[in-house]
Amino acid sequence: KAGVTQTPRYLIKTRGQQVTLSCSPISGHRSVSWYQQTPGQGLQFLFEYFSETQRNKGNFPGRFSGRQFSNSRSEMNVSTLELGDSALYLCASSLRDSKETQYFGPGTRLLVL
Amino acid sequence: QKEVEQDPGPLSVPEGAIVSLNCTYSNSAFQYFMWYRQYSRKGPELLMYTYSSGNKEDGRFTAQVDKSSKYISLFIRDSQPSDSATYLCAIRNTGGFKTIFGAGTRLFVKA
């Protein structure tokens, strides 16, 4: 069974631009969570989607948004990029909700210049 | 105060050593405890999952939870160079859809 895939793997943007990251969960998994990982703050929860609905949200500004499609694939968008948005963005999927075992993708490494 | 505190290391040990990795947490509402391993350029992978105080063993790995002290540990016996990675503790409350991760401890096992 294929794992969680994320595209692109690496991205370089400049301040003020926007970016869209994509996540394809494991087949059959309906819950997708997004995390931001930085050396200073560690892994921080962004949001979780289930059946195309955002079910939980972390403490990030409104510039960070996401959505989930009917096939459970998810995208997250960051608008008006800031230098501090440089991070590894990780997607995790689970069968029904994030109370169950989460399987992480390899992440998208975003660098904002 | 962070909800989960974890020493970022790095921790360097010789091959064959017993490794002890630790986290403390602040809220007794957290009932589920996990350890993830993250290799460089990869996403975290679940190593251990427990929801009760005491020890849980899986091969060379033992997870220990002390709810009275709000302290969780991961022990690695007979450590190998392939164990070199970042180890993250994670906690979750009983009704929660949100998992809170520690900062991660970087471990180096020298051959």
Interface residues (C-beta under 8 A of the other chain):
Chain A: V4 S33 Y35 Q41 G42 L43 Q44 F45 E48 R55 N56 G58 L90 A92 D97 S98 K99 T101 Q102 Y103 F104 G105 P106 G107
Chain B: Q6 Y32 Y36 R41 K42 G43 P44 E45 L46 Y49 L88 A90 R92 G96 F97 K98 T99 I100 F101 G102 A103 G104
